[in-house]
């Protein structure tokens, strides 16, 4: 690094929910001199100190050798991830897993000293949904029936070997909970509810009651708070995995208070059956095995991120969900292909 110029950081998947927050966090930091955002499509989004380049990690050296983009980088933040097509797991495997392997090898060949990888809470094996949650030593083999979990867990095993083989590279694995912000609402609605469900219908005041699966408890986080943790991981001399989540853990009571609606518990099997029917009839793009995984993912203890990164979320889990609901109501988005909302769609 040239001390007078600041760090050069490359971010893959820079145009999505997490990427747009991470590049903003990095570009505002005086220690960072430049940020290169890599994505399959160059966005219209303009930010100071941020440049863009087109890269499709599922393709060999397309449109330019990946190493050329990483040359001279002080750190790479790997966020690129493809959720669709959910009905064609080989396609997402090629992009998410093979694309990540391609990136890891390019990081090694380009002698990049820092790799910050976006893993997930979904990498954890089934465990307790009780406070204070599991730490980073909990087994991370995922829920095998869900492609998203399989892919995230597989990359954790790859990084186990990568870290041992290339100790000169500081590898950090971030394991965030479900991340929401206002401008991610349109993207996430399309991912999980499909393109044809109007956001205006997803309103608390239209719900006479909220059916809620018994036993479901999960964690959330505002995306901007997650981005702050990624920024700290780039700048702090740490290694290994970090859990990221905000309080409180979300359950029926929390959602009922947030939405100001009566919560009606339903058996998890009934909720699962409804999701399976929606999947079979192609009215939902979200496979029911994702619901199976969410039911079993343990709550996470974030003490290590608090102590070693000096990170604490500025917003509560409820704040993150409120932001998402605001975005759903008015079609929130950004001027990038994945996050296009009403203004840019």
Secondary structure, DSSP 8 states (H G I E B T S, - for coil): --TTT-EEEEEETTTSHHHHHHHHHHHT-TTEEEEEEEESS--S---TTEEEEE--TTSTT-SS-HHHHHTT-SEEEE-------TT-HHHHIIIIIIHHHHHHHHHHHTT-SEEEEE--GGGS-B----TT-B-TTS-----TTSHHHHHHHHHHHHHHHHHHH-TTSEEEEEEE-EEE-GGGHHHHHHHHH-TTS-GGG--GGG-S-EEEETT--EEEEEHHHHHHHHHHHHHS---EEEEE-EEEEE-HHHHHHHHT--EEEE-HHHHHHHHHHHHHTTS-SS-HHHHHHHHHB--B--HHIIIII----SS-HHHHHHHHHHHHHHT---SSTTT--TTT-
